[in-house]
């Protein structure tokens, strides 16, 4: 969580690796699965030990969250996700 990467660091990393998005995991927060940094960072880490079994699928250019029952929901960037606090960490 600290120090948070600046948007310029995210943009520099994307440019360095010539990619559109960074995918991260292993920090279980209330808001995951989610997009951060203007949608440039996809964080997906679920508490599978707490019975949270989900995945992310890129389907025809649209990110979709898929649960273990096959239910799908759209994954959209929400600017509020960029305001994580220490209290969001489980």
MIRO-379053 format. One line per 10 residues: number of its first residue (from 1); their letters; for each residue x, y, z of N, C-alpha, C. Coordinates in Angstrom, 2 decimals. Each point is the difference from the previous one (the first is absolute). Layout:
BEGIN
NUM> a> X,Y,Z,X,Y,Z,X,Y,Z ~ ...
This chain:
BEGIN
1> xxxxxxxxxx> 0.81,-1.20,0.00,-0.81,1.20,0.00,0.85,1.26,0.00 ~ 1.15,-0.03,0.66,0.79,1.23,0.08,1.44,-0.30,-0.36 ~ 0.64,0.83,-0.75,-0.61,1.15,-0.66,-0.78,-0.44,-1.23 ~ -1.08,0.70,-0.27,-0.80,-0.28,-1.20,0.77,0.43,-1.23 ~ -0.12,-0.77,-1.05,0.64,0.37,-1.26,-0.69,1.23,-0.57 ~ 0.77,0.87,-0.58,-0.57,1.16,-0.69,-0.49,-0.45,-1.37 ~ -0.94,0.74,-0.55,-0.51,-0.32,-1.34,1.15,0.00,-1.01 ~ 0.96,0.88,0.18,1.14,0.05,-0.93,0.82,-1.30,0.06 ~ 0.08,-0.63,1.17,0.70,-1.28,0.12,-0.78,-1.11,-0.71 ~ -1.31,0.02,0.15,-0.84,-0.99,-0.69,0.15,0.18,-1.51
11> xxxxxxxxxx> -0.11,1.25,-0.46,0.13,0.26,-1.43,1.38,-0.39,-0.52 ~ 1.04,0.29,0.79,1.35,-0.37,-0.41,0.18,-1.51,-0.11 ~ -0.58,-0.73,0.92,0.09,-1.47,-0.04,-0.74,-0.55,-1.20 ~ -1.18,0.53,-0.27,-0.75,-0.44,-1.17,0.78,0.27,-1.28 ~ 0.61,1.16,-0.07,0.78,0.36,-1.19,1.23,-0.90,-0.12 ~ 0.69,-0.23,1.10,1.20,-0.83,-0.01,-0.28,-1.40,-0.55 ~ -1.12,-0.58,0.42,-0.34,-1.36,-0.41,-0.94,-0.04,-1.20 ~ -0.31,1.18,-0.55,-0.88,0.10,-1.17,-1.29,-0.79,0.20 ~ -0.70,0.33,1.10,-1.24,-0.68,0.29,-1.07,1.01,0.42 ~ -1.22,-0.46,0.11,-1.13,0.87,0.30,-0.43,-0.05,1.45
21> xxxxxxxxxx> 0.33,-1.08,0.69,-0.51,-0.18,1.36,1.00,-0.80,0.83 ~ 0.01,0.30,1.29,0.80,-0.75,0.96,-0.98,-0.82,0.85 ~ 0.29,-1.27,0.18,-0.84,-0.87,0.81,0.77,-0.35,1.27 ~ -0.64,0.22,1.15,0.65,-0.26,1.29,-0.93,-0.83,0.88 ~ 0.58,-0.60,1.02,-0.78,-0.78,0.96,0.72,-0.08,1.32 ~ -0.53,-0.79,0.89,0.57,-0.31,1.31,-0.14,1.10,1.04 ~ -0.86,0.97,-0.23,-0.38,0.94,1.05,-1.52,-0.02,0.04 ~ -0.55,-0.72,0.95,-1.44,-0.18,0.08,-0.62,1.24,0.62 ~ -0.78,0.72,-0.81,-0.70,1.19,0.47,-1.48,-0.14,-0.31 ~ -0.82,0.77,0.70,-1.44,-0.09,-0.18,-0.43,0.27,-1.43
31> xxxxxxxxxx> 0.71,0.83,-0.72,-0.45,0.44,-1.32,0.49,-0.90,-1.13 ~ 0.79,-1.03,0.28,0.46,-0.87,-1.09,-1.09,-0.98,-0.36 ~ -0.21,-0.31,-1.16,0.71,0.23,-1.25,-0.32,1.43,-0.46 ~ 1.04,0.75,-0.43,-0.26,1.39,-0.36,1.09,0.53,-0.92 ~ -0.34,1.10,-0.66,0.93,0.74,-0.83,0.43,1.25,0.75 ~ 1.28,0.33,-0.09,0.57,1.16,0.67,0.78,0.84,-1.00 ~ 0.45,1.17,0.45,0.83,0.88,-0.83,-0.64,0.24,-1.37 ~ -1.22,0.45,0.02,-0.69,0.30,-1.25,-0.30,-1.23,-0.84 ~ -0.03,-1.16,0.62,-0.28,-1.24,-0.71,1.25,-0.67,-0.54 ~ 1.17,0.55,0.32,1.26,-0.54,-0.53,0.55,-1.16,0.82
41> xxxxxxxxxx> -0.47,-0.15,1.23,0.46,-1.09,0.87,-1.20,-0.84,0.40 ~ 0.08,-1.28,-0.29,-1.05,-0.96,0.37,0.50,-0.79,1.20 ~ -0.69,0.14,1.11,0.36,-0.75,1.20,-1.01,-1.10,0.20 ~ 0.49,-1.19,0.12,-0.91,-1.10,0.26,0.63,-0.97,0.97 ~ -0.49,0.07,1.18,0.38,-0.95,1.01,-1.19,-0.16,0.92 ~ -0.47,-1.18,0.09,-1.18,-0.27,0.80,0.41,-0.82,1.21 ~ -0.81,0.04,1.00,0.26,-0.79,1.19,-0.60,-1.39,-0.22 ~ 0.69,-0.80,-0.79,-0.52,-1.33,-0.34,-0.12,-0.88,1.23 ~ 0.78,0.28,1.03,-0.12,-0.75,1.25,-1.26,0.42,0.75 ~ -0.52,1.18,-0.35,-1.24,0.49,0.59,-1.17,-0.26,-0.93
51> xxxxxxxxxx> 0.14,-0.95,-0.92,-1.05,-0.42,-0.92,-0.35,1.04,-1.05 ~ 0.98,0.74,-0.46,-0.20,0.97,-1.08,0.73,-0.53,-1.23 ~ -0.74,-0.62,-0.91,0.59,-0.63,-1.17,-0.50,0.72,-1.26 ~ 0.83,0.91,-0.51,-0.35,0.74,-1.20,1.21,0.09,-0.92 ~ -0.28,0.37,-1.22,1.05,0.18,-1.01,-0.39,1.19,-0.87 ~ 0.94,0.41,-0.84,-0.25,1.08,-0.94,0.20,-0.53,-1.41 ~ -0.87,0.41,-0.88,0.02,-0.44,-1.39,-0.07,1.23,-0.89 ~ 0.83,0.06,-1.01,-0.10,1.05,-1.01,-0.81,-0.56,-1.15 ~ -1.21,0.50,-0.17,-0.95,-0.55,-0.97,-0.37,1.09,-1.00 ~ 0.53,-0.12,-1.22,-0.27,0.97,-1.07,0.32,1.43,0.44
61> xxxxxxxxxx> 1.14,0.16,0.67,0.44,1.32,0.42,-0.61,0.51,1.29 ~ -0.87,-0.77,0.63,-0.65,0.39,1.26,0.46,-0.92,1.12 ~ 0.46,0.59,1.10,0.39,-0.79,1.15,-1.25,-0.47,0.73 ~ -0.01,-1.28,0.37,-1.14,-0.62,0.66,0.50,-0.75,1.23 ~ -0.72,0.14,1.11,0.28,-0.79,1.20,-0.89,-1.23,-0.06 ~ 0.59,-1.15,0.21,-0.70,-1.27,-0.08,0.14,-0.71,1.34 ~ -1.13,-0.40,0.59,0.10,-0.73,1.27,-0.04,-1.51,-0.23 ~ 0.12,-0.77,1.06,0.07,-1.45,-0.13,-1.33,-0.64,-0.39 ~ -1.05,0.77,-0.05,-1.31,-0.50,-0.44,-0.28,0.37,-1.46 ~ 0.94,0.73,-0.62,-0.16,0.40,-1.39,-0.65,1.36,-0.19
71> xxxxxxxxxx> -0.35,0.67,1.10,-0.61,1.33,-0.11,1.05,1.01,-0.44 ~ -0.38,0.84,-0.94,0.90,1.01,-0.54,-0.50,1.40,0.36 ~ 0.95,0.88,0.25,-0.33,1.41,0.20,1.11,0.84,-0.62 ~ -0.38,1.16,-0.52,0.97,0.87,-0.64,0.98,0.55,1.02 ~ 1.24,0.09,-0.41,1.03,0.65,0.81,0.23,1.37,-0.60 ~ -0.31,1.04,0.74,0.17,1.36,-0.49,0.91,0.77,0.94 ~ 0.72,0.94,-0.55,0.86,0.86,0.81,-0.87,0.99,0.77 ~ 0.27,0.10,1.29,-0.69,0.96,0.87,1.08,0.89,0.64 ~ -0.03,1.29,-0.28,1.03,0.90,0.53,0.19,-0.10,1.51 ~ -1.05,-0.32,0.74,0.11,-0.11,1.46,0.98,-1.10,0.41
81> xxxxxxxxxx> 0.24,-0.98,-0.88,0.94,-1.07,0.32,1.42,0.53,0.20 ~ 0.31,1.13,-0.61,1.34,0.55,0.11,0.27,0.64,1.35 ~ -1.00,0.02,0.87,0.14,0.61,1.32,0.03,-1.04,1.10 ~ 0.76,-1.07,-0.19,0.10,-1.04,1.02,0.67,0.55,1.27 ~ -0.41,-0.54,1.11,0.61,0.35,1.28,0.47,-1.29,0.67 ~ 0.74,0.16,1.08,0.45,-1.17,0.76,-1.18,-0.84,0.50 ~ -1.13,0.65,0.26,-1.19,-0.70,0.50,-0.60,-0.95,-1.02 ~ 0.33,0.17,-1.29,-0.52,-0.88,-1.04,0.69,-1.35,-0.03 ~ 1.16,-0.11,0.61,0.76,-1.25,-0.01,-0.57,-0.96,1.02 ~ -0.24,-1.23,-0.45,-0.56,-1.02,0.90,1.09,-0.69,0.76
